[in-house]
């Protein structure tokens, strides 16, 4: 059997991490089985769905590297891949169910259904449709439709139970009297989610449905519909929800939840993929860092836990830092520059005219990054005025050795435009010889003089990247304050 899976988001905004984890598991499973990854857009929520949001979904998936084999932009023989283009297919399926008495028209008004719901609440029981319209004959149905009434269509849930075969949770039996006859088409003719998704999965020959376990209560309805339509249900795998650090359902109050937010804050797609793959899935060993290729090779549904996963923001930052340090410096510089410009440290003309210098600057500090948006915090030492001295810097500046060290360093900058790394090292030897100062008092004194801090990039990388004139200005400013 050729494996076919699908990711079917609603176009109501950027993808959040729960959506992406679902897309990723489908993508990895398809890849591990040599199968097909289908992208279907479920846009039947006409009030909330927008074309702009649809484009955001494509952008987010492309940024993450999740390329679909079938869907908008990729083609395929089972389209259209937007639900709003599939209404004829839903209508044909509905006509079949009506003809075979597996569904029926329901003329009950909202007021009648609300009254039934209120009665059930008062009697402390589940609100199950009473089957009133199931007993209408064909003549009565035709008469009411001809009189302008717009009925819904209900599925006749005639079986006592529904069996769901789940690859994560095992076989689960649901009594059908827990939901009764349910609506599959609204009075306006729009199919409900629980119906459209079954018709689509059946006609697109989906073999495995991998989705969040919040869909598990809907699945017995789906299995009954597959059977009524004459299709073998796919195998299901309901993956657990994602929790915040406080073990409540992940939401905006925990921080970033959408891929767009993580992207805007300087996370790399490779880190996002690696991190989210480990939410409820693990390999057989202790390894945590995986390329996409290795994830595809190693992924299996039998390694997916049924327990909820905790979204550890700190671990994601740590992992993102690993990927930043492993990436090419040109890539990281290109990502960091917009943040540096936005912070007002430099402008696009300087960057354009000093591409090599910018790469060297970013390279000197990128080991400190957890996200690329951290760049301005660490590149400020090159572009911004000296900061107000902290206590550690004041302690270094108060040493009796610091002034002679800085005066010697300043003197030896005369006539220089910029120092090479070798020239800097030679200059430090000369300062040591001039002053007799060495070790920490020597290097920390120079660092405090040229950066205003006791921590930062290595001096043999920092000094060659700074114009000698700027170094002189800083040292003179420091000497005037000590």
C-alpha positions as CSV (number, residue, x, y, z in Angstrom):
1,X,0.0,0.0,0.0
2,X,1.4,3.4,-1.0
3,X,1.3,5.7,2.0
4,X,-0.7,9.0,1.5
5,X,-1.0,11.5,4.3
6,X,-2.3,15.0,4.4
7,X,-2.0,18.3,6.3
8,X,-5.2,20.2,6.2
9,X,-5.0,23.6,7.9
10,X,-7.7,26.3,7.9
11,X,-6.6,29.6,6.4
12,X,-7.3,31.9,9.3
13,X,-3.8,33.2,10.0
14,X,-0.2,32.1,10.5
15,X,0.5,28.5,11.5
16,X,0.9,27.9,15.3
17,X,3.3,25.3,16.7
18,X,0.5,22.7,17.1
19,X,-0.3,22.9,13.4
20,X,3.4,22.7,12.5
21,X,4.1,19.7,14.7
22,X,1.1,18.0,13.0
23,X,2.5,19.0,9.5
24,X,5.9,17.8,10.4
25,X,4.9,14.4,11.7
26,X,2.9,13.9,8.5
27,X,5.8,15.0,6.4
28,X,8.3,12.8,8.2
29,X,6.0,9.8,8.1
30,X,5.4,10.2,4.4
31,X,9.2,10.6,3.8
32,X,10.1,7.6,5.9
33,X,7.7,5.4,3.9
34,X,8.4,6.8,0.5
35,X,4.8,8.1,0.5
36,X,3.0,11.3,-0.6
37,X,2.5,14.4,1.6
38,X,-0.7,16.2,0.5
39,X,-1.5,19.8,1.5
40,X,-5.2,20.5,1.6
41,X,-6.7,23.9,2.6
42,X,-9.9,23.6,4.6
43,X,-11.5,26.9,3.9
44,X,-15.2,26.2,4.3
45,X,-15.3,28.5,7.3
46,X,-16.2,31.3,4.9
47,X,-16.3,34.1,7.6
48,X,-12.8,33.5,8.9
49,X,-10.9,32.1,5.9
50,X,-9.0,34.5,3.7
51,X,-6.8,34.3,0.7
52,X,-4.1,36.3,2.6
53,X,-4.1,33.7,5.4
54,X,-3.8,30.9,2.8
55,X,-0.7,32.6,1.4
56,X,0.7,32.8,5.0
57,X,0.4,29.0,5.3
58,X,2.3,28.4,2.1
59,X,5.0,30.9,3.3
60,X,5.4,29.3,6.7
61,X,5.6,25.7,5.3
62,X,8.2,26.8,2.7
63,X,10.3,28.6,5.3
64,X,10.3,25.4,7.4
65,X,11.3,23.3,4.4
66,X,8.1,21.2,4.4
67,X,7.5,20.8,0.7
68,X,4.2,19.2,-0.2
69,X,3.9,16.7,-3.0
70,X,0.3,17.5,-3.9
71,X,-1.7,20.6,-3.4
72,X,-1.9,24.2,-4.5
73,X,1.2,25.0,-6.6
74,X,2.3,21.4,-6.8
75,X,-0.7,19.9,-8.7
76,X,-2.0,16.4,-8.3
77,X,-4.7,14.1,-9.6
78,X,-7.0,14.4,-6.6
79,X,-7.7,18.2,-6.6
80,X,-9.1,20.7,-6.2
81,X,-7.0,21.1,-3.0
82,X,-9.2,23.9,-1.6
83,X,-12.4,22.7,0.0
84,X,-14.3,25.6,-1.5
85,X,-13.6,24.1,-4.9
86,X,-15.0,20.7,-3.9
87,X,-18.6,21.5,-3.2
88,X,-19.8,19.4,-6.2
89,X,-18.0,16.4,-4.7
90,X,-19.7,17.0,-1.3
91,X,-23.1,17.3,-3.0
92,X,-22.6,14.0,-4.9
93,X,-21.7,12.2,-1.6
94,X,-24.7,13.8,0.1
95,X,-27.1,12.7,-2.6
96,X,-25.8,9.2,-2.3
97,X,-26.4,9.1,1.5
98,X,-29.9,10.6,1.1
99,X,-30.8,8.1,-1.6
100,X,-29.6,5.2,0.5
101,X,-31.5,6.5,3.6
102,X,-28.2,6.9,5.5
103,X,-28.9,10.6,5.8
104,X,-32.1,12.7,5.9
105,X,-33.2,16.3,5.7
106,X,-33.8,18.1,9.0
107,X,-36.1,21.2,9.2
108,X,-35.7,21.8,13.0
109,X,-35.2,25.4,13.7
110,X,-32.4,26.9,15.9
111,X,-35.1,27.7,18.5
112,X,-36.4,24.1,18.6
113,X,-32.8,22.7,19.0
114,X,-32.0,25.3,21.7
115,X,-35.1,24.3,23.6
116,X,-34.1,20.6,23.4
117,X,-30.6,21.5,24.6
118,X,-32.1,23.4,27.6
119,X,-34.3,20.5,28.5
120,X,-31.4,18.1,28.4
121,X,-29.4,20.4,30.7
122,X,-32.2,20.6,33.2
123,X,-32.5,16.8,33.1
124,X,-28.7,16.4,33.5
125,X,-28.3,14.3,30.4
126,X,-26.5,14.5,27.0
127,X,-28.3,16.5,24.4
128,X,-29.0,14.0,21.6
129,X,-31.1,14.9,18.7
130,X,-34.5,13.2,19.1
131,X,-34.8,12.0,15.5
132,X,-37.9,14.0,14.8
133,X,-37.2,14.7,11.1
134,X,-36.0,11.2,10.5
135,X,-39.7,10.2,10.3
136,X,-40.7,12.7,7.6
137,X,-41.8,11.0,4.4
138,X,-40.6,12.1,0.9
139,X,-43.7,14.0,0.1
140,X,-43.5,16.1,3.2
141,X,-39.8,16.8,2.6
142,X,-40.5,17.9,-1.0
143,X,-43.4,20.1,0.0
144,X,-41.4,21.9,2.7
145,X,-38.4,22.5,0.4
146,X,-40.7,23.7,-2.4
147,X,-42.2,26.1,0.2
148,X,-38.8,27.7,0.7
149,X,-37.6,26.0,3.8
150,X,-33.8,25.3,3.9
151,X,-33.1,22.1,5.7
152,X,-29.9,20.8,7.1
153,X,-28.9,17.3,6.4
154,X,-28.3,14.8,9.2
155,X,-26.4,11.5,9.2
156,X,-28.5,8.6,10.4
157,X,-26.3,7.1,13.1
158,X,-27.9,3.7,13.1
159,X,-25.1,1.6,14.4
160,X,-24.7,1.1,18.2
161,X,-21.0,1.9,18.3
162,X,-18.1,3.0,16.2
163,X,-14.6,1.4,16.3
164,X,-11.6,3.7,15.9
165,X,-8.3,2.0,15.1
166,X,-5.6,4.3,16.4
167,X,-1.9,3.7,16.0
168,X,-1.0,5.6,19.2
169,X,-4.0,5.0,21.5
170,X,-5.0,1.5,20.3
171,X,-8.5,0.4,19.4
172,X,-11.2,2.5,21.0
173,X,-14.9,1.8,20.9
174,X,-17.4,4.7,21.1
175,X,-21.1,4.2,21.7
176,X,-23.0,6.1,19.0
177,X,-25.7,7.1,21.5
178,X,-23.1,9.6,22.8
179,X,-23.7,11.8,19.7
180,X,-26.8,10.5,17.9
181,X,-27.8,11.7,14.4
182,X,-25.4,14.6,13.6
183,X,-25.6,17.4,11.0
184,X,-23.3,16.9,8.0
185,X,-24.6,19.8,5.8
186,X,-25.8,23.1,7.2
187,X,-29.0,24.8,6.0
188,X,-26.9,27.1,3.9
189,X,-25.5,24.1,2.0
190,X,-22.0,24.3,3.5
191,X,-20.7,20.9,4.7
192,X,-19.5,20.8,8.3
193,X,-15.9,19.9,9.1
194,X,-16.7,16.3,10.2
195,X,-18.3,15.6,6.8
196,X,-16.1,17.4,4.4
197,X,-12.9,16.0,5.9
198,X,-14.2,12.4,5.4
199,X,-15.2,13.0,1.8
200,X,-11.9,14.6,1.0
201,X,-9.8,11.9,2.8
202,X,-11.8,9.2,1.0
203,X,-11.5,10.7,-2.5
204,X,-7.9,11.7,-2.0
205,X,-7.1,8.1,-1.0
206,X,-5.5,9.1,2.3
207,X,-4.1,6.0,4.0
208,X,-3.1,7.5,7.4
209,X,-4.6,10.5,9.2
210,X,-2.1,12.0,11.7
211,X,-3.5,14.8,13.7
212,X,-3.9,16.3,17.2
213,X,-5.8,14.2,19.8
214,X,-8.3,17.0,20.2
215,X,-9.8,15.5,17.1
216,X,-10.2,12.1,18.7
217,X,-13.8,12.7,19.9
218,X,-14.8,13.5,16.2
219,X,-13.2,10.3,14.9
220,X,-16.1,7.9,15.6
221,X,-18.3,10.1,13.4
222,X,-15.7,9.9,10.7
223,X,-15.5,6.1,10.8
224,X,-19.3,5.8,10.5
225,X,-19.3,8.2,7.5
226,X,-16.4,6.3,5.8
227,X,-18.4,3.1,6.1
228,X,-21.7,4.7,5.0
229,X,-20.0,6.1,1.9
230,X,-18.5,2.7,1.1
231,X,-14.8,3.5,1.9
232,X,-12.3,1.7,4.2
233,X,-11.4,4.2,6.9
234,X,-7.7,5.3,7.0
235,X,-5.5,4.4,9.9
236,X,-5.5,7.1,12.5
237,X,-2.7,8.4,14.7
238,X,-3.8,11.1,17.2
239,X,-0.8,12.8,18.6
240,X,-0.9,14.4,22.0
241,X,-1.4,18.1,22.7
242,X,1.4,20.6,23.4
243,X,1.5,22.1,26.9
244,X,3.2,25.3,28.1
245,X,5.9,25.2,30.8
246,X,3.2,25.3,33.5
247,X,1.6,22.2,31.9
248,X,-1.5,24.0,30.8
249,X,-2.5,24.1,27.1
250,X,0.0,26.1,25.2
251,X,-1.4,29.6,24.5
252,X,-0.3,33.2,23.7
253,X,0.1,33.9,27.4
254,X,3.1,31.5,27.4
255,X,4.9,33.5,24.7
256,X,5.4,32.9,21.0
257,X,2.9,30.4,19.5
258,X,3.0,31.2,15.8
259,X,5.8,30.3,13.4
260,X,5.8,33.9,12.2
261,X,6.6,35.1,15.7
262,X,9.5,32.7,16.1
263,X,10.8,33.6,12.6
264,X,10.6,37.4,13.4
265,X,12.6,36.8,16.6
266,X,15.5,35.2,14.8
267,X,14.9,31.4,15.1
268,X,16.2,29.2,12.4
269,X,13.9,26.8,10.5
270,X,16.3,23.9,11.1
271,X,16.2,24.5,14.8
272,X,12.4,24.8,14.8
273,X,12.0,21.5,12.9
274,X,14.5,19.7,15.2
275,X,12.9,21.0,18.4
276,X,9.3,20.2,17.3
277,X,10.2,16.7,16.1
278,X,11.1,15.9,19.7
279,X,7.7,17.0,21.0
280,X,6.2,13.6,21.9
281,X,8.6,11.7,19.6
282,X,12.0,10.3,20.5
283,X,14.6,8.2,18.8
284,X,15.9,5.0,20.3
285,X,19.0,6.6,21.7
286,X,19.9,9.8,23.5
287,X,20.5,11.9,20.4
288,X,18.7,15.2,20.2
289,X,20.2,17.0,17.2
290,X,18.8,15.8,13.9
291,X,18.9,17.1,10.3
292,X,15.8,16.8,8.3
293,X,17.3,13.9,6.4
294,X,18.1,12.0,9.6
295,X,14.6,12.7,11.0
296,X,13.0,11.2,7.9
297,X,15.3,8.2,8.2
298,X,14.6,7.6,11.9
299,X,10.9,8.7,12.3
300,X,8.3,6.1,13.2
301,X,4.8,6.4,14.7
302,X,5.5,3.7,17.2
303,X,8.0,6.1,18.9
304,X,5.3,8.7,19.4
305,X,4.2,9.0,23.0
306,X,0.5,9.3,24.0
307,X,1.5,11.8,26.7
308,X,1.3,15.5,26.2
309,X,4.5,17.3,25.3
310,X,5.8,20.4,27.2
311,X,7.1,23.3,25.0
312,X,10.4,24.2,26.7
313,X,11.2,27.7,25.4
314,X,14.7,27.6,27.0
315,X,15.6,24.3,25.3
316,X,14.5,25.8,22.0
317,X,16.8,28.8,22.5
318,X,19.6,26.4,23.4
319,X,19.0,24.4,20.3
320,X,18.7,27.4,18.1
321,X,22.0,28.7,19.4
322,X,23.6,25.4,18.3
323,X,22.2,25.8,14.8
324,X,23.4,29.4,14.7
325,X,26.9,28.4,15.5
326,X,26.9,25.6,13.0
327,X,25.5,27.8,10.1
328,X,27.6,29.6,7.6
329,X,28.6,33.1,8.7
330,X,27.2,34.7,5.5
331,X,23.8,33.2,6.3
332,X,23.8,34.4,9.9
333,X,25.1,37.8,8.9
334,X,22.3,38.2,6.3
335,X,19.8,37.4,9.0
336,X,21.4,39.5,11.7
337,X,21.9,42.7,9.6
338,X,18.2,43.7,9.6
339,X,18.1,43.5,13.4
340,X,21.3,45.6,13.7
341,X,19.9,48.2,11.3
342,X,16.6,48.3,13.2
343,X,18.5,48.9,16.4
344,X,19.9,52.1,14.8
345,X,23.5,50.9,15.0
346,X,24.3,51.3,11.3
347,X,22.5,51.7,8.0
348,X,22.0,49.8,4.8
349,X,24.6,51.9,2.9
350,X,27.3,51.1,5.4
351,X,26.4,47.4,5.3
352,X,26.4,47.4,1.5
353,X,29.9,49.1,1.3
354,X,31.4,47.0,4.1
355,X,30.0,43.5,3.6
356,X,33.2,41.7,4.6
357,X,33.6,43.8,7.7
358,X,30.0,43.1,8.8
359,X,30.6,39.4,8.4
360,X,33.7,39.6,10.6
361,X,31.8,41.6,13.2
362,X,29.0,39.1,13.4
363,X,31.5,36.2,13.4
364,X,33.2,37.7,16.4
365,X,30.1,37.7,18.6
366,X,27.7,35.1,17.1
367,X,28.8,32.4,19.6
368,X,26.7,34.4,22.1
369,X,23.5,34.3,20.1
370,X,20.5,32.2,21.2
371,X,18.4,33.9,18.5
372,X,19.6,36.0,15.6
373,X,17.7,38.9,17.2
374,X,20.3,38.9,19.9
375,X,22.8,40.4,17.4
376,X,22.4,44.1,18.3
377,X,23.1,43.3,22.0
378,X,26.5,42.0,21.1
379,X,27.4,44.1,18.0
380,X,26.7,47.3,20.0
381,X,30.3,47.2,21.2
382,X,31.3,48.1,17.6
383,X,28.8,50.7,16.8
384,X,27.4,52.4,20.0
385,X,29.0,54.9,22.3
386,X,30.7,53.6,25.4
387,X,28.1,52.4,27.9
388,X,27.9,53.6,31.5
389,X,30.5,51.7,33.4
390,X,29.3,48.8,35.5
391,X,30.9,47.8,38.8
392,X,33.3,45.3,37.3
393,X,34.5,47.9,34.8
394,X,35.0,50.5,37.5
395,X,37.1,48.0,39.5
396,X,39.4,47.5,36.5
397,X,39.6,51.2,35.8
398,X,40.5,51.9,39.4
399,X,43.7,49.7,39.2
400,X,46.9,51.7,39.4
401,X,48.1,49.8,36.3
402,X,45.2,50.7,34.0
403,X,46.1,54.4,33.2
404,X,49.7,53.7,32.2
405,X,48.5,50.7,30.1
406,X,45.9,52.8,28.3
407,X,48.3,55.7,27.8
408,X,51.0,53.4,26.3
409,X,48.3,51.8,24.0
410,X,47.0,55.2,22.9
411,X,50.5,56.4,22.1
412,X,51.3,53.4,19.9
413,X,48.1,54.0,17.9
414,X,49.6,57.2,16.5
415,X,49.8,57.1,12.7
416,X,47.7,54.0,12.5
417,X,44.4,53.7,10.5
418,X,43.6,50.2,11.5
419,X,45.6,47.4,13.2
420,X,45.8,43.8,11.8
421,X,45.6,41.0,14.2
422,X,49.4,40.5,14.1
423,X,50.0,44.3,14.6
424,X,47.6,44.2,17.6
425,X,49.5,41.4,19.2
426,X,52.8,43.1,18.6
427,X,51.5,46.4,20.0
428,X,50.4,44.5,23.2
429,X,53.9,43.2,23.7
430,X,55.2,46.7,23.4
431,X,52.7,48.0,26.0
432,X,53.7,45.2,28.3
433,X,57.4,46.1,27.8
434,X,56.6,49.8,28.4
435,X,54.6,49.4,31.6
436,X,55.8,46.1,33.1
437,X,52.1,45.1,33.3
438,X,51.0,41.7,32.1
439,X,48.2,39.1,32.4
440,X,44.8,40.2,33.5
441,X,45.6,43.8,34.5
442,X,47.1,44.3,31.0
443,X,44.3,42.8,28.9
444,X,41.4,43.8,31.1
445,X,42.7,47.3,31.2
446,X,42.8,47.5,27.4
447,X,39.4,45.9,27.2
448,X,37.9,48.4,29.6
449,X,39.5,51.2,27.7
450,X,38.3,50.2,24.2
451,X,34.9,48.7,25.0
452,X,33.8,50.1,28.4
453,X,33.2,46.6,29.6
454,X,35.0,43.6,31.0
455,X,33.3,41.1,28.8
456,X,33.0,40.9,25.0
457,X,34.6,39.6,21.8
458,X,38.2,38.5,22.0
459,X,40.4,41.6,21.7
460,X,42.5,40.1,18.9
461,X,39.3,39.9,16.9
462,X,37.7,43.1,18.1
463,X,40.6,45.6,17.7
464,X,41.4,44.8,14.1
465,X,37.8,45.5,13.2
466,X,37.7,49.0,14.7
467,X,39.2,52.1,13.1
468,X,42.2,53.3,15.1
469,X,40.6,56.7,15.3
470,X,37.6,55.3,17.1
471,X,39.9,53.3,19.5
472,X,41.7,56.6,20.3
473,X,38.4,58.4,21.0
474,X,37.3,55.7,23.4
475,X,40.5,55.5,25.3
476,X,40.7,59.3,25.6
477,X,37.1,59.3,26.9
478,X,38.0,56.6,29.5
479,X,41.2,58.3,30.6
480,X,39.3,61.5,31.2
481,X,37.0,59.7,33.6
482,X,39.6,57.9,35.7
